[in-house]
Amino acid sequence: MRPPDSWTEQPVPIGGRRPSATACRTAIKLLTQFESQAQGQGVTLPPARVARLRSLGGAITSYDLPATLRAQFPGEFVGMTLAQIRHVCRRRRR
């Protein structure tokens, strides 16, 4: 991922290519459904960690996820927040 020029500019995946629909769905699903996805992998998250992840809301990134989920995260979105991913994926549809 290319870093943004300013804090207000949305980052663009490396190469400026549009991300695939599958990559968008996977990234958004892992960031929004982290608790059920972790349970599906046999990982139990402590209640304090679940509360902290929920409190992040749109600011959650792949770095906040447990390692088992981080390993499944699409590379083009690493380091981007959920809000940034949604923005990039929304532009993809146009």
N, CA, C and O atoms as a CHARMM CRD file, in Angstrom:
* protein
*
  376
    1    1 MET  N      0.84700  -1.17900   0.00000 PROA 1      0.00000
    2    1 MET  CA     0.00000   0.00000   0.00000 PROA 1      0.00000
    3    1 MET  C      0.88700   1.23500   0.00000 PROA 1      0.00000
    4    1 MET  O      1.85400   1.32200   0.75700 PROA 1      0.00000
    5    2 ARG  N      0.55400   2.16200  -0.83600 PROA 2      0.00000
    6    2 ARG  CA     1.25900   3.43500  -0.89800 PROA 2      0.00000
    7    2 ARG  C      0.72800   4.31300   0.22900 PROA 2      0.00000
    8    2 ARG  O     -0.48700   4.41700   0.39500 PROA 2      0.00000
    9    3 PRO  N      1.61400   4.95600   1.02000 PROA 3      0.00000
   10    3 PRO  CA     1.12100   5.81300   2.09900 PROA 3      0.00000
   11    3 PRO  C      0.39600   7.03400   1.55600 PROA 3      0.00000
   12    3 PRO  O      0.72500   7.52200   0.47500 PROA 3      0.00000
   13    4 PRO  N     -0.58900   7.52900   2.29600 PROA 4      0.00000
   14    4 PRO  CA    -1.31100   8.72400   1.83500 PROA 4      0.00000
   15    4 PRO  C     -0.41100   9.95100   1.88000 PROA 4      0.00000
   16    4 PRO  O      0.51700  10.01700   2.68600 PROA 4      0.00000
   17    5 ASP  N     -0.69100  10.93600   1.00300 PROA 5      0.00000
   18    5 ASP  CA     0.07500  12.17400   0.99600 PROA 5      0.00000
   19    5 ASP  C     -0.25200  13.03900   2.20100 PROA 5      0.00000
   20    5 ASP  O      0.58400  13.81700   2.66100 PROA 5      0.00000
   21    6 SER  N     -1.45000  12.90400   2.70200 PROA 6      0.00000
   22    6 SER  CA    -1.84800  13.63600   3.89400 PROA 6      0.00000
   23    6 SER  C     -2.81300  12.75700   4.66500 PROA 6      0.00000
   24    6 SER  O     -3.23900  11.71300   4.17300 PROA 6      0.00000
   25    7 TRP  N     -3.15300  13.16900   5.85200 PROA 7      0.00000
   26    7 TRP  CA    -4.05000  12.35700   6.67500 PROA 7      0.00000
   27    7 TRP  C     -5.47200  12.34000   6.14200 PROA 7      0.00000
   28    7 TRP  O     -6.26000  11.46800   6.50900 PROA 7      0.00000
   29    8 THR  N     -5.80900  13.28800   5.28500 PROA 8      0.00000
   30    8 THR  CA    -7.17100  13.32500   4.75200 PROA 8      0.00000
   31    8 THR  C     -7.30800  12.51800   3.46900 PROA 8      0.00000
   32    8 THR  O     -8.41400  12.14600   3.07800 PROA 8      0.00000
   33    9 GLU  N     -6.18400  12.24800   2.81400 PROA 9      0.00000
   34    9 GLU  CA    -6.23600  11.48600   1.56000 PROA 9      0.00000
   35    9 GLU  C     -6.38300   9.99800   1.87300 PROA 9      0.00000
   36    9 GLU  O     -5.73900   9.47300   2.78100 PROA 9      0.00000
   37   10 GLN  N     -7.22700   9.34200   1.11900 PROA 10     0.00000
   38   10 GLN  CA    -7.41200   7.90400   1.29000 PROA 10     0.00000
   39   10 GLN  C     -6.25200   7.16000   0.63100 PROA 10     0.00000
   40   10 GLN  O     -5.87100   7.49600  -0.49000 PROA 10     0.00000
   41   11 PRO  N     -5.67400   6.14200   1.31300 PROA 11     0.00000
   42   11 PRO  CA    -4.60200   5.38300   0.68900 PROA 11     0.00000
   43   11 PRO  C     -5.11400   4.57600  -0.49900 PROA 11     0.00000
   44   11 PRO  O     -6.29800   4.25000  -0.58200 PROA 11     0.00000
   45   12 VAL  N     -4.21800   4.26500  -1.39900 PROA 12     0.00000
   46   12 VAL  CA    -4.55600   3.49900  -2.59300 PROA 12     0.00000
   47   12 VAL  C     -3.72300   2.22600  -2.55900 PROA 12     0.00000
   48   12 VAL  O     -2.52800   2.28500  -2.27000 PROA 12     0.00000
   49   13 PRO  N     -4.32900   1.07100  -2.84900 PROA 13     0.00000
   50   13 PRO  CA    -3.52700  -0.14500  -2.90000 PROA 13     0.00000
   51   13 PRO  C     -2.36200  -0.00400  -3.86800 PROA 13     0.00000
   52   13 PRO  O     -2.44800   0.74400  -4.84200 PROA 13     0.00000
   53   14 ILE  N     -1.27900  -0.71900  -3.60600 PROA 14     0.00000
   54   14 ILE  CA    -0.07100  -0.64200  -4.43200 PROA 14     0.00000
   55   14 ILE  C     -0.41100  -0.89600  -5.89100 PROA 14     0.00000
   56   14 ILE  O     -1.19800  -1.78400  -6.21900 PROA 14     0.00000
   57   15 GLY  N      0.18700  -0.11300  -6.74300 PROA 15     0.00000
   58   15 GLY  CA    -0.03700  -0.24700  -8.17300 PROA 15     0.00000
   59   15 GLY  C     -1.27100   0.49700  -8.65000 PROA 15     0.00000
   60   15 GLY  O     -1.51500   0.57600  -9.85400 PROA 15     0.00000
   61   16 GLY  N     -2.05600   1.04600  -7.72300 PROA 16     0.00000
   62   16 GLY  CA    -3.24800   1.78300  -8.08900 PROA 16     0.00000
   63   16 GLY  C     -4.34500   0.90800  -8.66800 PROA 16     0.00000
   64   16 GLY  O     -5.35100   1.41600  -9.16200 PROA 16     0.00000
   65   17 ARG  N     -4.15600  -0.41300  -8.61100 PROA 17     0.00000
   66   17 ARG  CA    -5.16400  -1.31800  -9.15200 PROA 17     0.00000
   67   17 ARG  C     -6.37600  -1.36200  -8.23700 PROA 17     0.00000
   68   17 ARG  O     -6.28900  -1.13100  -7.03100 PROA 17     0.00000
   69   18 ARG  N     -7.48700  -1.66200  -8.84500 PROA 18     0.00000
   70   18 ARG  CA    -8.69900  -1.83200  -8.04600 PROA 18     0.00000
   71   18 ARG  C     -8.65900  -3.20500  -7.39200 PROA 18     0.00000
   72   18 ARG  O     -8.30500  -4.19100  -8.03900 PROA 18     0.00000
   73   19 PRO  N     -9.01700  -3.27800  -6.12600 PROA 19     0.00000
   74   19 PRO  CA    -9.00500  -4.58300  -5.44800 PROA 19     0.00000
   75   19 PRO  C    -10.15500  -5.45100  -5.94700 PROA 19     0.00000
   76   19 PRO  O    -11.17500  -4.94100  -6.41100 PROA 19     0.00000
   77   20 SER  N     -9.98200  -6.74500  -5.84900 PROA 20     0.00000
   78   20 SER  CA   -11.03800  -7.65800  -6.28500 PROA 20     0.00000
   79   20 SER  C    -12.18900  -7.63100  -5.28300 PROA 20     0.00000
   80   20 SER  O    -12.01100  -7.25700  -4.12400 PROA 20     0.00000
   81   21 ALA  N    -13.35100  -8.02800  -5.74100 PROA 21     0.00000
   82   21 ALA  CA   -14.52000  -8.08500  -4.86500 PROA 21     0.00000
   83   21 ALA  C    -14.29100  -9.08900  -3.74300 PROA 21     0.00000
   84   21 ALA  O    -14.73100  -8.87000  -2.61400 PROA 21     0.00000
   85   22 THR  N    -13.60800 -10.18500  -4.04600 PROA 22     0.00000
   86   22 THR  CA   -13.33200 -11.19800  -3.02900 PROA 22     0.00000
   87   22 THR  C    -12.42800 -10.63900  -1.94100 PROA 22     0.00000
   88   22 THR  O    -12.66800 -10.87000  -0.75600 PROA 22     0.00000
   89   23 ALA  N    -11.38800  -9.90300  -2.33100 PROA 23     0.00000
   90   23 ALA  CA   -10.48100  -9.30200  -1.34900 PROA 23     0.00000
   91   23 ALA  C    -11.22700  -8.29400  -0.48200 PROA 23     0.00000
   92   23 ALA  O    -11.01100  -8.23900   0.72800 PROA 23     0.00000
   93   24 CYS  N    -12.10100  -7.49900  -1.09000 PROA 24     0.00000
   94   24 CYS  CA   -12.89700  -6.52500  -0.33100 PROA 24     0.00000
   95   24 CYS  C    -13.78100  -7.22800   0.68800 PROA 24     0.00000
   96   24 CYS  O    -13.80700  -6.85500   1.86100 PROA 24     0.00000
   97   25 ARG  N    -14.50700  -8.24700   0.23500 PROA 25     0.00000
   98   25 ARG  CA   -15.41100  -8.96900   1.13800 PROA 25     0.00000
   99   25 ARG  C    -14.64800  -9.63700   2.27700 PROA 25     0.00000
  100   25 ARG  O    -15.08600  -9.59500   3.42600 PROA 25     0.00000
  101   26 THR  N    -13.51500 -10.25100   1.96400 PROA 26     0.00000
  102   26 THR  CA   -12.72500 -10.93800   2.98100 PROA 26     0.00000
  103   26 THR  C    -12.21900  -9.95800   4.03400 PROA 26     0.00000
  104   26 THR  O    -12.34700 -10.21100   5.23200 PROA 26     0.00000
  105   27 ALA  N    -11.64900  -8.84800   3.59500 PROA 27     0.00000
  106   27 ALA  CA   -11.10300  -7.85700   4.53400 PROA 27     0.00000
  107   27 ALA  C    -12.20100  -7.28600   5.43100 PROA 27     0.00000
  108   27 ALA  O    -12.03500  -7.19500   6.64700 PROA 27     0.00000
  109   28 ILE  N    -13.30900  -6.90700   4.82700 PROA 28     0.00000
  110   28 ILE  CA   -14.40900  -6.32100   5.60500 PROA 28     0.00000
  111   28 ILE  C    -14.99100  -7.34900   6.56300 PROA 28     0.00000
  112   28 ILE  O    -15.31200  -7.01800   7.70400 PROA 28     0.00000
  113   29 LYS  N    -15.13000  -8.57800   6.11800 PROA 29     0.00000
  114   29 LYS  CA   -15.68200  -9.62900   6.97500 PROA 29     0.00000
  115   29 LYS  C    -14.77000  -9.88700   8.17500 PROA 29     0.00000
  116   29 LYS  O    -15.25500 -10.01000   9.30000 PROA 29     0.00000
  117   30 LEU  N    -13.46500  -9.97000   7.95100 PROA 30     0.00000
  118   30 LEU  CA   -12.54300 -10.22000   9.05300 PROA 30     0.00000
  119   30 LEU  C    -12.53100  -9.06800  10.06200 PROA 30     0.00000
  120   30 LEU  O    -12.39400  -9.29800  11.26400 PROA 30     0.00000
  121   31 LEU  N    -12.67400  -7.84000   9.58200 PROA 31     0.00000
  122   31 LEU  CA   -12.64100  -6.68700  10.48800 PROA 31     0.00000
  123   31 LEU  C    -13.96200  -6.45900  11.21000 PROA 31     0.00000
  124   31 LEU  O    -13.97500  -5.86800  12.29000 PROA 31     0.00000
  125   32 THR  N    -15.06900  -6.91100  10.64100 PROA 32     0.00000
  126   32 THR  CA   -16.36300  -6.67200  11.28300 PROA 32     0.00000
  127   32 THR  C    -16.86600  -7.88200  12.06000 PROA 32     0.00000
  128   32 THR  O    -17.61100  -7.73200  13.02900 PROA 32     0.00000
  129   33 GLN  N    -16.46800  -9.06900  11.64500 PROA 33     0.00000
  130   33 GLN  CA   -16.94700 -10.29500  12.29100 PROA 33     0.00000
  131   33 GLN  C    -15.79700 -11.05600  12.94200 PROA 33     0.00000
  132   33 GLN  O    -15.76900 -12.28700  12.92000 PROA 33     0.00000
  133   34 PHE  N    -14.85000 -10.32200  13.52100 PROA 34     0.00000
  134   34 PHE  CA   -13.64200 -10.92900  14.08200 PROA 34     0.00000
  135   34 PHE  C    -13.93900 -11.96000  15.15900 PROA 34     0.00000
  136   34 PHE  O    -13.23400 -12.96400  15.26400 PROA 34     0.00000
  137   35 GLU  N    -14.97100 -11.72800  15.95800 PROA 35     0.00000
  138   35 GLU  CA   -15.25900 -12.64200  17.06000 PROA 35     0.00000
  139   35 GLU  C    -15.72100 -14.00800  16.52800 PROA 35     0.00000
  140   35 GLU  O    -15.19600 -15.04200  16.94200 PROA 35     0.00000
  141   36 SER  N    -16.69300 -14.01400  15.62000 PROA 36     0.00000
  142   36 SER  CA   -17.18400 -15.28700  15.08600 PROA 36     0.00000
  143   36 SER  C    -16.13900 -15.95700  14.19200 PROA 36     0.00000
  144   36 SER  O    -16.04800 -17.18400  14.15600 PROA 36     0.00000
  145   37 GLN  N    -15.35700 -15.16200  13.47800 PROA 37     0.00000
  146   37 GLN  CA   -14.29800 -15.73200  12.64200 PROA 37     0.00000
  147   37 GLN  C    -13.22400 -16.39800  13.50200 PROA 37     0.00000
  148   37 GLN  O    -12.71600 -17.46200  13.14800 PROA 37     0.00000
  149   38 ALA  N    -12.88000 -15.78100  14.62100 PROA 38     0.00000
  150   38 ALA  CA   -11.88800 -16.36300  15.53300 PROA 38     0.00000
  151   38 ALA  C    -12.42400 -17.65300  16.14200 PROA 38     0.00000
  152   38 ALA  O    -11.69600 -18.64000  16.24300 PROA 38     0.00000
  153   39 GLN  N    -13.68700 -17.65300  16.54500 PROA 39     0.00000
  154   39 GLN  CA   -14.28200 -18.86400  17.10800 PROA 39     0.00000
  155   39 GLN  C    -14.28400 -19.98900  16.08200 PROA 39     0.00000
  156   39 GLN  O    -14.07300 -21.14900  16.43500 PROA 39     0.00000
  157   40 GLY  N    -14.51700 -19.66400  14.83000 PROA 40     0.00000
  158   40 GLY  CA   -14.48500 -20.65200  13.75800 PROA 40     0.00000
  159   40 GLY  C    -13.09900 -21.26300  13.58100 PROA 40     0.00000
  160   40 GLY  O    -12.96300 -22.39200  13.10900 PROA 40     0.00000
  161   41 GLN  N    -12.08100 -20.51100  13.96200 PROA 41     0.00000
  162   41 GLN  CA   -10.70100 -20.99500  13.88700 PROA 41     0.00000
  163   41 GLN  C    -10.27500 -21.68900  15.18400 PROA 41     0.00000
  164   41 GLN  O     -9.14300 -22.15800  15.30400 PROA 41     0.00000
  165   42 GLY  N    -11.20300 -21.75000  16.16100 PROA 42     0.00000
  166   42 GLY  CA   -10.89200 -22.38600  17.43900 PROA 42     0.00000
  167   42 GLY  C    -10.15600 -21.48600  18.40900 PROA 42     0.00000
  168   42 GLY  O     -9.53600 -21.96900  19.35700 PROA 42     0.00000
  169   43 VAL  N    -10.21700 -20.17700  18.18400 PROA 43     0.00000
  170   43 VAL  CA    -9.54800 -19.20800  19.04800 PROA 43     0.00000
  171   43 VAL  C    -10.59300 -18.49400  19.89000 PROA 43     0.00000
  172   43 VAL  O    -11.57200 -17.97100  19.35900 PROA 43     0.00000
  173   44 THR  N    -10.38800 -18.47200  21.19300 PROA 44     0.00000
  174   44 THR  CA   -11.29100 -17.75300  22.08500 PROA 44     0.00000
  175   44 THR  C    -10.63200 -16.44000  22.48000 PROA 44     0.00000
  176   44 THR  O     -9.55900 -16.43000  23.08200 PROA 44     0.00000
  177   45 LEU  N    -11.27800 -15.34000  22.13900 PROA 45     0.00000
  178   45 LEU  CA   -10.74700 -14.02100  22.48800 PROA 45     0.00000
  179   45 LEU  C    -11.22500 -13.62700  23.88000 PROA 45     0.00000
  180   45 LEU  O    -12.40100 -13.80100  24.20000 PROA 45     0.00000
  181   46 PRO  N    -10.32900 -13.10000  24.71000 PROA 46     0.00000
  182   46 PRO  CA   -10.74800 -12.63200  26.02900 PROA 46     0.00000
  183   46 PRO  C    -11.76300 -11.49600  25.90300 PROA 46     0.00000
  184   46 PRO  O    -11.68400 -10.69800  24.96900 PROA 46     0.00000
  185   47 PRO  N    -12.70900 -11.41800  26.82700 PROA 47     0.00000
  186   47 PRO  CA   -13.73300 -10.36200  26.75500 PROA 47     0.00000
  187   47 PRO  C    -13.15700  -8.94800  26.66900 PROA 47     0.00000
  188   47 PRO  O    -13.72100  -8.09000  25.98900 PROA 47     0.00000
  189   48 ALA  N    -12.04400  -8.70100  27.35000 PROA 48     0.00000
  190   48 ALA  CA   -11.43800  -7.36400  27.30000 PROA 48     0.00000
  191   48 ALA  C    -10.94100  -7.04100  25.89200 PROA 48     0.00000
  192   48 ALA  O    -11.05500  -5.90400  25.43600 PROA 48     0.00000
  193   49 ARG  N    -10.39200  -8.03900  25.20800 PROA 49     0.00000
  194   49 ARG  CA    -9.89900  -7.80900  23.84200 PROA 49     0.00000
  195   49 ARG  C    -11.05800  -7.58900  22.88100 PROA 49     0.00000
  196   49 ARG  O    -10.98000  -6.73500  21.99800 PROA 49     0.00000
  197   50 VAL  N    -12.13400  -8.35600  23.04900 PROA 50     0.00000
  198   50 VAL  CA   -13.31900  -8.18200  22.20600 PROA 50     0.00000
  199   50 VAL  C    -13.87200  -6.76900  22.38500 PROA 50     0.00000
  200   50 VAL  O    -14.21900  -6.10500  21.40800 PROA 50     0.00000
  201   51 ALA  N    -13.95200  -6.31400  23.62800 PROA 51     0.00000
  202   51 ALA  CA   -14.46600  -4.96600  23.91100 PROA 51     0.00000
  203   51 ALA  C    -13.57600  -3.90300  23.27300 PROA 51     0.00000
  204   51 ALA  O    -14.07700  -2.92300  22.72300 PROA 51     0.00000
  205   52 ARG  N    -12.24300  -4.09400  23.34400 PROA 52     0.00000
  206   52 ARG  CA   -11.32500  -3.11900  22.75300 PROA 52     0.00000
  207   52 ARG  C    -11.46800  -3.09900  21.23700 PROA 52     0.00000
  208   52 ARG  O    -11.48000  -2.02700  20.63100 PROA 52     0.00000
  209   53 LEU  N    -11.57600  -4.26600  20.62100 PROA 53     0.00000
  210   53 LEU  CA   -11.73100  -4.32600  19.16700 PROA 53     0.00000
  211   53 LEU  C    -13.04500  -3.69200  18.71900 PROA 53     0.00000
  212   53 LEU  O    -13.09100  -2.98400  17.71300 PROA 53     0.00000
  213   54 ARG  N    -14.10200  -3.94900  19.47000 PROA 54     0.00000
  214   54 ARG  CA   -15.39900  -3.33200  19.13800 PROA 54     0.00000
  215   54 ARG  C    -15.34600  -1.82200  19.26200 PROA 54     0.00000
  216   54 ARG  O    -15.96500  -1.10700  18.47400 PROA 54     0.00000
  217   55 SER  N    -14.60400  -1.33000  20.25900 PROA 55     0.00000
  218   55 SER  CA   -14.53400   0.11600  20.48500 PROA 55     0.00000
  219   55 SER  C    -13.79000   0.83700  19.35800 PROA 55     0.00000
  220   55 SER  O    -13.97600   2.03900  19.16400 PROA 55     0.00000
  221   56 LEU  N    -12.96100   0.12000  18.62500 PROA 56     0.00000
  222   56 LEU  CA   -12.21700   0.74000  17.52800 PROA 56     0.00000
  223   56 LEU  C    -13.12100   1.11900  16.35700 PROA 56     0.00000
  224   56 LEU  O    -12.84200   2.08200  15.64300 PROA 56     0.00000
  225   57 GLY  N    -14.19300   0.37100  16.16100 PROA 57     0.00000
  226   57 GLY  CA   -15.14100   0.67200  15.08700 PROA 57     0.00000
  227   57 GLY  C    -14.46100   0.73800  13.73200 PROA 57     0.00000
  228   57 GLY  O    -13.77800  -0.20600  13.33700 PROA 57     0.00000
  229   58 GLY  N    -14.63700   1.83100  13.02000 PROA 58     0.00000
  230   58 GLY  CA   -14.07800   2.00300  11.68500 PROA 58     0.00000
  231   58 GLY  C    -12.57600   2.20700  11.66000 PROA 58     0.00000
  232   58 GLY  O    -11.97300   2.23100  10.58700 PROA 58     0.00000
  233   59 ALA  N    -11.95700   2.35700  12.83900 PROA 59     0.00000
  234   59 ALA  CA   -10.51500   2.57100  12.91300 PROA 59     0.00000
  235   59 ALA  C     -9.74000   1.26400  13.08700 PROA 59     0.00000
  236   59 ALA  O     -8.51400   1.28500  13.19700 PROA 59     0.00000
  237   60 ILE  N    -10.43900   0.13000  13.11200 PROA 60     0.00000
  238   60 ILE  CA    -9.77500  -1.15700  13.27900 PROA 60     0.00000
  239   60 ILE  C     -8.94600  -1.48500  12.03500 PROA 60     0.00000
  240   60 ILE  O     -9.38000  -1.21700  10.91500 PROA 60     0.00000
  241   61 THR  N     -7.76600  -2.05900  12.22400 PROA 61     0.00000
  242   61 THR  CA    -6.90500  -2.47700  11.11900 PROA 61     0.00000
  243   61 THR  C     -6.55000  -3.95000  11.28900 PROA 61     0.00000
  244   61 THR  O     -6.88100  -4.56300  12.30400 PROA 61     0.00000
  245   62 SER  N     -5.88500  -4.50600  10.30300 PROA 62     0.00000
  246   62 SER  CA    -5.47200  -5.91000  10.38100 PROA 62     0.00000
  247   62 SER  C     -4.49900  -6.12600  11.53200 PROA 62     0.00000
  248   62 SER  O     -4.42000  -7.23100  12.06900 PROA 62     0.00000
  249   63 TYR  N     -3.75700  -5.09200  11.92200 PROA 63     0.00000
  250   63 TYR  CA    -2.79600  -5.21100  13.01500 PROA 63     0.00000
  251   63 TYR  C     -3.48000  -5.44900  14.36000 PROA 63     0.00000
  252   63 TYR  O     -2.85200  -5.94400  15.29700 PROA 63     0.00000
  253   64 ASP  N     -4.75200  -5.10200  14.45800 PROA 64     0.00000
  254   64 ASP  CA    -5.49400  -5.28900  15.70700 PROA 64     0.00000
  255   64 ASP  C     -6.03400  -6.70900  15.84700 PROA 64     0.00000
  256   64 ASP  O     -6.41000  -7.11900  16.94500 PROA 64     0.00000
  257   65 LEU  N     -6.07500  -7.45600  14.76100 PROA 65     0.00000
  258   65 LEU  CA    -6.66400  -8.79700  14.76800 PROA 65     0.00000
  259   65 LEU  C     -5.71900  -9.83000  15.36300 PROA 65     0.00000
  260   65 LEU  O     -4.50300  -9.63500  15.37400 PROA 65     0.00000
  261   66 PRO  N     -6.28400 -10.93700  15.86100 PROA 66     0.00000
  262   66 PRO  CA    -5.42400 -12.03800  16.30800 PROA 66     0.00000
  263   66 PRO  C     -4.64300 -12.59900  15.11000 PROA 66     0.00000
  264   66 PRO  O     -5.07600 -12.46700  13.96500 PROA 66     0.00000
  265   67 ALA  N     -3.50700 -13.21600  15.37900 PROA 67     0.00000
  266   67 ALA  CA    -2.61800 -13.70200  14.31700 PROA 67     0.00000
  267   67 ALA  C     -3.30200 -14.69600  13.38000 PROA 67     0.00000
  268   67 ALA  O     -3.00700 -14.71700  12.18500 PROA 67     0.00000
  269   68 THR  N     -4.21100 -15.51800  13.90300 PROA 68     0.00000
  270   68 THR  CA    -4.88400 -16.50200  13.04100 PROA 68     0.00000
  271   68 THR  C     -5.72900 -15.81700  11.97900 PROA 68     0.00000
  272   68 THR  O     -5.83100 -16.31200  10.85600 PROA 68     0.00000
  273   69 LEU  N     -6.34000 -14.68200  12.32000 PROA 69     0.00000
  274   69 LEU  CA    -7.14200 -13.94000  11.34300 PROA 69     0.00000
  275   69 LEU  C     -6.25300 -13.06900  10.45900 PROA 69     0.00000
  276   69 LEU  O     -6.52300 -12.88900   9.27200 PROA 69     0.00000
  277   70 ARG  N     -5.19200 -12.53600  11.05300 PROA 70     0.00000
  278   70 ARG  CA    -4.27900 -11.67800  10.29600 PROA 70     0.00000
  279   70 ARG  C     -3.64300 -12.45000   9.13500 PROA 70     0.00000
  280   70 ARG  O     -3.36000 -11.87600   8.08400 PROA 70     0.00000
  281   71 ALA  N     -3.42300 -13.74100   9.33100 PROA 71     0.00000
  282   71 ALA  CA    -2.81600 -14.56800   8.28600 PROA 71     0.00000
  283   71 ALA  C     -3.73600 -14.70900   7.07400 PROA 71     0.00000
  284   71 ALA  O     -3.25900 -14.95600   5.96700 PROA 71     0.00000
  285   72 GLN  N     -5.03500 -14.55700   7.26400 PROA 72     0.00000
  286   72 GLN  CA    -6.00700 -14.68200   6.17600 PROA 72     0.00000
  287   72 GLN  C     -6.30300 -13.33800   5.50900 PROA 72     0.00000
  288   72 GLN  O     -7.00400 -13.28600   4.49800 PROA 72     0.00000
  289   73 PHE  N     -5.77400 -12.26200   6.06800 PROA 73     0.00000
  290   73 PHE  CA    -6.12200 -10.91800   5.60700 PROA 73     0.00000
  291   73 PHE  C     -5.48100 -10.62100   4.25100 PROA 73     0.00000
  292   73 PHE  O     -4.29400 -10.89000   4.06400 PROA 73     0.00000
  293   74 PRO  N     -6.25000 -10.06600   3.29700 PROA 74     0.00000
  294   74 PRO  CA    -5.70000  -9.73500   1.97800 PROA 74     0.00000
  295   74 PRO  C     -4.56200  -8.71900   2.07500 PROA 74     0.00000
  296   74 PRO  O     -4.70700  -7.67700   2.71500 PROA 74     0.00000
  297   75 GLY  N     -3.45000  -9.02300   1.44900 PROA 75     0.00000
  298   75 GLY  CA    -2.24600  -8.19600   1.54100 PROA 75     0.00000
  299   75 GLY  C     -2.40700  -6.76200   1.08800 PROA 75     0.00000
  300   75 GLY  O     -1.75300  -5.86800   1.62500 PROA 75     0.00000
  301   76 GLU  N     -3.26300  -6.52500   0.11200 PROA 76     0.00000
  302   76 GLU  CA    -3.39200  -5.15600  -0.39600 PROA 76     0.00000
  303   76 GLU  C     -4.04700  -4.19900   0.59600 PROA 76     0.00000
  304   76 GLU  O     -4.00500  -2.98300   0.40600 PROA 76     0.00000
  305   77 PHE  N     -4.65600  -4.74500   1.65900 PROA 77     0.00000
  306   77 PHE  CA    -5.33200  -3.89000   2.62900 PROA 77     0.00000
  307   77 PHE  C     -4.61400  -3.81200   3.97900 PROA 77     0.00000
  308   77 PHE  O     -5.11800  -3.17500   4.90400 PROA 77     0.00000
  309   78 VAL  N     -3.46200  -4.44000   4.10400 PROA 78     0.00000
  310   78 VAL  CA    -2.73300  -4.43800   5.37200 PROA 78     0.00000
  311   78 VAL  C     -2.40000  -3.00000   5.75800 PROA 78     0.00000
  312   78 VAL  O     -1.86400  -2.23900   4.95200 PROA 78     0.00000
  313   79 GLY  N     -2.72000  -2.64100   6.98600 PROA 79     0.00000
  314   79 GLY  CA    -2.43900  -1.29600   7.49100 PROA 79     0.00000
  315   79 GLY  C     -3.54900  -0.28800   7.24900 PROA 79     0.00000
  316   79 GLY  O     -3.50700   0.81900   7.78700 PROA 79     0.00000
  317   80 MET  N     -4.53500  -0.65300   6.45100 PROA 80     0.00000
  318   80 MET  CA    -5.64800   0.26100   6.18900 PROA 80     0.00000
  319   80 MET  C     -6.73600   0.04000   7.23200 PROA 80     0.00000
  320   80 MET  O     -6.92200  -1.07600   7.71800 PROA 80     0.00000
  321   81 THR  N     -7.44900   1.10000   7.57200 PROA 81     0.00000
  322   81 THR  CA    -8.56600   0.97300   8.51100 PROA 81     0.00000
  323   81 THR  C     -9.78500   0.42500   7.77200 PROA 81     0.00000
  324   81 THR  O     -9.83700   0.41200   6.54300 PROA 81     0.00000
  325   82 LEU  N    -10.75300  -0.02100   8.54900 PROA 82     0.00000
  326   82 LEU  CA   -12.00000  -0.51500   7.97300 PROA 82     0.00000
  327   82 LEU  C    -12.66200   0.56600   7.12800 PROA 82     0.00000
  328   82 LEU  O    -13.16400   0.28100   6.04000 PROA 82     0.00000
  329   83 ALA  N    -12.66800   1.79700   7.61700 PROA 83     0.00000
  330   83 ALA  CA   -13.27500   2.90600   6.87100 PROA 83     0.00000
  331   83 ALA  C    -12.56200   3.13500   5.53500 PROA 83     0.00000
  332   83 ALA  O    -13.21400   3.39000   4.52200 PROA 83     0.00000
  333   84 GLN  N    -11.23400   3.04400   5.52600 PROA 84     0.00000
  334   84 GLN  CA   -10.47800   3.23200   4.29400 PROA 84     0.00000
  335   84 GLN  C    -10.75100   2.09900   3.30500 PROA 84     0.00000
  336   84 GLN  O    -10.87400   2.33200   2.10300 PROA 84     0.00000
  337   85 ILE  N    -10.84400   0.88000   3.81700 PROA 85     0.00000
  338   85 ILE  CA   -11.12500  -0.26500   2.94800 PROA 85     0.00000
  339   85 ILE  C    -12.50400  -0.12000   2.32100 PROA 85     0.00000
  340   85 ILE  O    -12.68100  -0.35900   1.12700 PROA 85     0.00000
  341   86 ARG  N    -13.47300   0.27000   3.12800 PROA 86     0.00000
  342   86 ARG  CA   -14.82400   0.47000   2.58000 PROA 86     0.00000
  343   86 ARG  C    -14.82300   1.55300   1.50900 PROA 86     0.00000
  344   86 ARG  O    -15.51600   1.43200   0.49800 PROA 86     0.00000
  345   87 HSD  N    -14.05400   2.60100   1.72800 PROA 87     0.00000
  346   87 HSD  CA   -13.97500   3.69200   0.74200 PROA 87     0.00000
  347   87 HSD  C    -13.37200   3.18200  -0.56800 PROA 87     0.00000
  348   87 HSD  O    -13.91400   3.44500  -1.64100 PROA 87     0.00000
  349   88 VAL  N    -12.26200   2.45900  -0.48700 PROA 88     0.00000
  350   88 VAL  CA   -11.59900   1.93400  -1.67700 PROA 88     0.00000
  351   88 VAL  C    -12.50400   0.93600  -2.39200 PROA 88     0.00000
  352   88 VAL  O    -12.59200   0.94000  -3.62000 PROA 88     0.00000
  353   89 CYS  N    -13.17100   0.09000  -1.62900 PROA 89     0.00000
  354   89 CYS  CA   -14.03600  -0.92700  -2.23700 PROA 89     0.00000
  355   89 CYS  C    -15.30200  -0.31000  -2.82700 PROA 89     0.00000
  356   89 CYS  O    -15.84300  -0.83100  -3.80300 PROA 89     0.00000
  357   90 ARG  N    -15.77300   0.77000  -2.26100 PROA 90     0.00000
  358   90 ARG  CA   -16.93700   1.45800  -2.80700 PROA 90     0.00000
  359   90 ARG  C    -16.56400   2.06200  -4.15900 PROA 90     0.00000
  360   90 ARG  O    -17.35200   2.01700  -5.10400 PROA 90     0.00000
  361   91 ARG  N    -15.36000   2.62500  -4.24600 PROA 91     0.00000
  362   91 ARG  CA   -14.89700   3.19600  -5.52100 PROA 91     0.00000
  363   91 ARG  C    -14.75700   2.11300  -6.57200 PROA 91     0.00000
  364   91 ARG  O    -14.89500   2.38000  -7.76600 PROA 91     0.00000
  365   92 ARG  N    -14.48300   0.89500  -6.13700 PROA 92     0.00000
  366   92 ARG  CA   -14.29900  -0.23200  -7.03900 PROA 92     0.00000
  367   92 ARG  C    -15.56600  -0.50000  -7.84700 PROA 92     0.00000
  368   92 ARG  O    -15.48600  -0.88800  -9.01300 PROA 92     0.00000
  369   93 ARG  N    -16.72100  -0.29800  -7.24500 PROA 93     0.00000
  370   93 ARG  CA   -17.99400  -0.59100  -7.90200 PROA 93     0.00000
  371   93 ARG  C    -18.32500   0.37500  -9.02200 PROA 93     0.00000
  372   93 ARG  O    -19.14500   0.06400  -9.88600 PROA 93     0.00000
  373   94 ARG  N    -17.71300   1.52000  -9.02000 PROA 94     0.00000
  374   94 ARG  CA   -18.07200   2.54500 -10.00600 PROA 94     0.00000
  375   94 ARG  C    -17.38000   2.36000 -11.30700 PROA 94     0.00000
  376   94 ARG  O    -17.58400   3.14600 -12.23200 PROA 94     0.00000
